[in-house]
């Protein structure tokens, strides 16, 4: 009888422990954050390193993932691999107009993107890109759309739009080697990659950030969230925005510490050592700001339709919250 009593007690204890674990696991809250190893994603890097997100989201476990381009980021957001994060406006607009479950909740940066040309290529204007190979991080990304807009204003086009300029999708981290091997002639790329290319002597900036369409005031990076995550966790999203704004405030007032932090993060993510003076140079092309210019955002959406990336209406009035 004693053995049976001990067995029952053991089973009861195990059952209670298992139930306790199940309850703990089922009530554990998590927020999954995505960003890129780019200067314009500094608010993400600062928020993580300084603990702002954990400070504002005490009841959440914060997981992070990094991405090489906006298409992969949007795929991850759509499939629930991430809940919230930083990405360029091009992929966001494309996915939203195709029925995507995404909401823009803040701006992060403007500026940042520039056109670079290989150092041995003669360049006196965009006409000199005819017959050349120009790289962008992906198809339909912010850089790609800005490139096509800029070319169109000069009566030029990439091959997909009936022109003579070959466009090659490539990760920014691989563009350096392609320039050295003379496999690409130019690229529309984000900082700090442009400053790194200049420092290494493989390419030079020929169209600066604020000489791009809309005087460079197109958002370079925005903060987005999966729509159903926002609906289920409005308070968490509000707190995330608070952390985002703390990060921007820190960046604006602590440039030296921010540049050191970014150098560390980029090395950790990409394995590439970026010199501090390169990040310093890149900072001059980026403005960190959380407010969104909705008129420019809508004009950028209209461009995606004009270039054939979407069909139907280009109205994005419900994209921005």
TORSEVO-779346 format. One record per residue (C-alpha): residue number from 1; residue in one letter; x, y, z negated. Coordinates in steps of 0.001 Angstrom, whole numbers, plus 500000, padded with zeros to 6 digits. Each point is the difference from the previous one (the first is absolute). Last residue first. Example, Ala and Ser with C-alpha at 12.3 -4.5 7.8 and 13.67 -1.06 7.14 Angstrom:
SITE   num   residu        u        v        w
SITE     2        S   513670   498940   492860
SITE     1        A   498630   496560   499340
END
This chain:
SITE   num   residu        u        v        w
SITE   321        X   498980   554762   538344
SITE   320        X   501285   500054   503571
SITE   319        X   498805   497320   502434
SITE   318        X   496338   501055   499946
SITE   317        X   500443   502981   502349
SITE   316        X   502206   497965   502364
SITE   315        X   498214   500694   503286
SITE   314        X   501862   498341   502911
SITE   313        X   496852   498517   501572
SITE   312        X   500276   497282   502617
SITE   311        X   503121   498173   501133
SITE   310        X   503332   499973   498207
SITE   309        X   503678   499992   500923
SITE   308        X   499346   501644   503370
SITE   307        X   502240   503053   499687
SITE   306        X   497022   502365   499702
SITE   305        X   498478   497762   497338
SITE   304        X   503128   500094   497842
SITE   303        X   500251   503743   500665
SITE   302        X   496523   500601   498567
SITE   301        X   501239   498437   496759
SITE   300        X   502928   502430   499937
SITE   299        X   497582   502876   500473
SITE   298        X   497951   498642   497078
SITE   297        X   503088   499924   497764
SITE   296        X   500927   503490   501153
SITE   295        X   496561   501272   498970
SITE   294        X   500108   498033   496716
SITE   293        X   503177   501710   498799
SITE   292        X   500709   497698   497040
SITE   291        X   501237   501137   496584
SITE   290        X   502546   497788   498176
SITE   289        X   503157   501825   501105
SITE   288        X   503630   498991   500438
SITE   287        X   501683   501884   502840
SITE   286        X   502681   498196   502003
SITE   285        X   502628   501244   502455
SITE   284        X   502354   501569   497431
SITE   283        X   499894   496775   497990
SITE   282        X   501828   498191   502815
SITE   281        X   503202   501907   499322
SITE   280        X   499946   499041   496316
SITE   279        X   499262   496392   500930
SITE   278        X   503063   500035   502254
SITE   277        X   502080   501683   497281
SITE   276        X   499233   497105   497649
SITE   275        X   501392   497372   502327
SITE   274        X   497677   497179   501043
SITE   273        X   501168   496443   499299
SITE   272        X   497867   497517   501918
SITE   271        X   498679   496851   498303
SITE   270        X   496513   500922   501186
SITE   269        X   497975   499990   496772
SITE   268        X   502631   500387   497269
SITE   267        X   502084   502377   502142
SITE   266        X   496939   502133   500775
SITE   265        X   499054   500069   496316
SITE   264        X   503450   501072   498767
SITE   263        X   500346   502803   502555
SITE   262        X   496446   501104   499167
SITE   261        X   500792   500276   496278
SITE   260        X   503086   502088   500660
SITE   259        X   497991   502335   502242
SITE   258        X   497312   500362   497334
SITE   257        X   502533   500823   497286
SITE   256        X   501412   502827   502131
SITE   255        X   496612   501350   501100
SITE   254        X   498473   500276   496568
SITE   253        X   497264   502644   500174
SITE   252        X   498199   499142   503239
SITE   251        X   500634   496290   499555
SITE   250        X   498620   500043   496440
SITE   249        X   496848   501821   501093
SITE   248        X   499524   497485   502829
SITE   247        X   500367   497108   497560
SITE   246        X   497539   501546   497532
SITE   245        X   497586   500411   502922
SITE   244        X   500251   496299   500820
SITE   243        X   499511   499091   496322
SITE   242        X   496790   502051   499935
SITE   241        X   498949   498351   503276
SITE   240        X   500490   496594   498368
SITE   239        X   497815   501130   497122
SITE   238        X   497201   500882   502400
SITE   237        X   500432   496617   501696
SITE   236        X   499776   498214   496644
SITE   235        X   496848   501934   499132
SITE   234        X   498346   499112   503308
SITE   233        X   500700   496254   499654
SITE   232        X   497181   498050   501731
SITE   231        X   499215   502602   502671
SITE   230        X   503683   500866   500480
SITE   229        X   500934   496313   500355
SITE   228        X   497162   499606   502532
SITE   227        X   501379   502829   502087
SITE   226        X   503623   498836   500055
SITE   225        X   502109   502977   498969
SITE   224        X   502072   502590   501827
SITE   223        X   502713   502522   499111
SITE   222        X   501244   501915   503022
SITE   221        X   503351   500264   501764
SITE   220        X   501342   502213   502773
SITE   219        X   496926   502213   499888
SITE   218        X   499865   502073   503208
SITE   217        X   501454   503398   499186
SITE   216        X   502981   499639   502347
SITE   215        X   499137   503121   501936
SITE   214        X   496728   498386   501110
SITE   213        X   502076   497926   502451
SITE   212        X   503718   499653   499071
SITE   211        X   502166   503081   499504
SITE   210        X   499654   499810   496205
SITE   209        X   501764   496662   499772
SITE   208        X   502882   500829   502329
SITE   207        X   500252   499148   503683
SITE   206        X   503570   499235   501136
SITE   205        X   501321   498187   496913
SITE   204        X   503269   498224   500804
SITE   203        X   500952   496365   500482
SITE   202        X   502814   497510   499377
SITE   201        X   502332   502209   497951
SITE   200        X   499584   498163   496697
SITE   199        X   498885   503227   498289
SITE   198        X   497503   500725   502780
SITE   197        X   498518   496501   499804
SITE   196        X   499751   500306   496201
SITE   195        X   498270   503376   500319
SITE   194        X   497456   498426   502363
SITE   193        X   499489   496976   497738
SITE   192        X   499268   502146   496939
SITE   191        X   497589   500974   501439
SITE   190        X   497519   498644   502477
SITE   189        X   500553   499061   503646
SITE   188        X   499098   500934   503540
SITE   187        X   502712   498210   501895
SITE   186        X   502367   500587   502917
SITE   185        X   502221   498180   502501
SITE   184        X   499564   496385   498936
SITE   183        X   502129   496945   500820
SITE   182        X   503194   502032   499854
SITE   181        X   501617   497453   497640
SITE   180        X   500620   502720   497405
SITE   179        X   496455   501317   500480
SITE   178        X   498604   496492   499570
SITE   177        X   502078   499540   496852
SITE   176        X   498547   503131   498425
SITE   175        X   496448   499124   501084
SITE   174        X   499956   496863   497832
SITE   173        X   499129   501739   496700
SITE   172        X   497360   502101   501759
SITE   171        X   498073   496813   500941
SITE   170        X   499536   499795   503748
SITE   169        X   497165   500470   502519
SITE   168        X   501501   500861   503425
SITE   167        X   498425   502668   502208
SITE   166        X   501081   500098   503639
SITE   165        X   499598   503444   501533
SITE   164        X   498846   500027   503628
SITE   163        X   496353   500913   499551
SITE   162        X   496674   498228   500513
SITE   161        X   498752   500086   496400
SITE   160        X   501561   496658   499061
SITE   159        X   503200   501149   501739
SITE   158        X   500425   502978   497680
SITE   157        X   498790   503362   501242
SITE   156        X   501138   503405   501245
SITE   155        X   498125   503161   500992
SITE   154        X   501761   502068   497336
SITE   153        X   497040   500051   497571
SITE   152        X   499633   496288   500698
SITE   151        X   503523   499340   498736
SITE   150        X   499308   501675   496654
SITE   149        X   496718   498148   499573
SITE   148        X   501628   496671   500896
SITE   147        X   502829   500544   497516
SITE   146        X   497606   501119   497257
SITE   145        X   497879   496897   500548
SITE   144        X   503028   497690   499858
SITE   143        X   501341   501668   496858
SITE   142        X   496631   499692   498241
SITE   141        X   499760   496307   500877
SITE   140        X   498066   498823   503053
SITE   139        X   502678   497518   501040
SITE   138        X   502787   499570   497443
SITE   137        X   503109   501677   498537
SITE   136        X   500580   502123   503124
SITE   135        X   502793   499544   502551
SITE   134        X   500584   501912   503247
SITE   133        X   501486   498356   503095
SITE   132        X   500766   502386   502887
SITE   131        X   498558   500351   503506
SITE   130        X   498847   503535   499217
SITE   129        X   501460   501109   496657
SITE   128        X   501775   502966   501600
SITE   127        X   496614   501624   500609
SITE   126        X   499737   500370   496205
SITE   125        X   502585   502782   500015
SITE   124        X   503696   500704   500486
SITE   123        X   501262   496569   498996
SITE   122        X   503104   498325   501357
SITE   121        X   500397   496568   498397
SITE   120        X   503379   499218   498356
SITE   119        X   498737   500821   496489
SITE   118        X   496904   497817   500163
SITE   117        X   496879   502139   499651
SITE   116        X   497949   500684   496857
SITE   115        X   496408   501223   499781
SITE   114        X   498902   500929   496483
SITE   113        X   497499   498922   497321
SITE   112        X   500250   501356   496434
SITE   111        X   497379   502756   500197
SITE   110        X   497018   499588   497679
SITE   109        X   499917   497926   496843
SITE   108        X   497795   498134   497510
SITE   107        X   496385   500796   500804
SITE   106        X   497184   498692   497849
SITE   105        X   497019   497599   499847
SITE   104        X   499837   498551   503526
SITE   103        X   497451   497151   500065
SITE   102        X   500313   496604   501705
SITE   101        X   497727   497057   500938
SITE   100        X   500696   499954   503727
SITE    99        X   497240   500356   502586
SITE    98        X   502173   500585   503066
SITE    97        X   499932   503733   499293
SITE    96        X   501411   499292   496533
SITE    95        X   502807   497808   501351
SITE    94        X   501156   502573   502547
SITE    93        X   499726   502865   497513
SITE    92        X   502045   498172   497380
SITE    91        X   502628   498805   502505
SITE    90        X   500592   503584   501180
SITE    89        X   499803   501713   496593
SITE    88        X   503317   498591   498710
SITE    87        X   499973   497699   496970
SITE    86        X   500115   500068   496195
SITE    85        X   498158   497665   497676
SITE    84        X   496891   498352   498567
SITE    83        X   498490   496552   499637
SITE    82        X   502657   497695   501450
SITE    81        X   499806   496395   501220
SITE    80        X   496260   500574   500300
SITE    79        X   499711   498948   503643
SITE    78        X   499295   503496   501328
SITE    77        X   502755   501579   497900
SITE    76        X   502579   497466   501187
SITE    75        X   499000   500504   503633
SITE    74        X   500190   503770   499451
SITE    73        X   503569   499706   498678
SITE    72        X   501013   497753   502887
SITE    71        X   498705   502570   502481
SITE    70        X   501574   502880   498093
SITE    69        X   503591   498869   500306
SITE    68        X   502965   498459   498129
SITE    67        X   498010   499094   496859
SITE    66        X   500652   499923   496253
SITE    65        X   498041   498182   497296
SITE    64        X   499272   500976   496392
SITE    63        X   498095   498384   497091
SITE    62        X   498609   502043   497109
SITE    61        X   498336   498171   497086
SITE    60        X   497130   502158   498909
SITE    59        X   498660   501075   496594
SITE    58        X   502499   502835   499583
SITE    57        X   499246   501550   503391
SITE    56        X   501114   503618   499447
SITE    55        X   503303   499102   498309
SITE    54        X   500491   496974   502228
SITE    53        X   499694   502224   503058
SITE    52        X   502279   502687   498553
SITE    51        X   502753   497548   499029
SITE    50        X   502851   502175   501209
SITE    49        X   501275   497321   502425
SITE    48        X   496544   499059   501322
SITE    47        X   498621   503507   500405
SITE    46        X   503310   501201   501413
SITE    45        X   500087   497276   502657
SITE    44        X   496347   500513   500909
SITE    43        X   500359   503788   500106
SITE    42        X   503161   499514   502139
SITE    41        X   497978   498445   502824
SITE    40        X   500893   502931   502272
SITE    39        X   503668   499057   499597
SITE    38        X   499407   496569   501508
SITE    37        X   500336   496505   498485
SITE    36        X   496278   499360   500647
SITE    35        X   497037   499631   497592
SITE    34        X   497448   497527   498626
SITE    33        X   498382   499779   496545
SITE    32        X   498102   497052   498509
SITE    31        X   497835   500808   496968
SITE    30        X   499344   497248   497497
SITE    29        X   497523   499391   497205
SITE    28        X   500177   496955   497728
SITE    27        X   496454   499021   498998
SITE    26        X   499984   496648   501801
SITE    25        X   503472   499088   498781
SITE    24        X   499210   500751   496361
SITE    23        X   496684   498109   500163
SITE    22        X   501670   497017   501594
SITE    21        X   502747   500006   497377
SITE    20        X   497474   500090   497156
SITE    19        X   497983   497212   501554
SITE    18        X   503145   497909   500283
SITE    17        X   500846   500665   496346
SITE    16        X   496465   499114   498924
SITE    15        X   500066   496778   502013
SITE    14        X   503422   499059   498633
SITE    13        X   498792   500548   496422
SITE    12        X   496882   497919   500620
SITE    11        X   502042   497201   501553
SITE    10        X   502358   499963   497031
SITE     9        X   497131   500027   497492
SITE     8        X   498279   497129   501806
SITE     7        X   503228   497989   500024
SITE     6        X   500630   500697   496325
SITE     5        X   496465   498845   499084
SITE     4        X   500408   496850   502107
SITE     3        X   503293   499207   498322
SITE     2        X   498454   500544   496522
SITE     1        X   497153   497627   500818
END
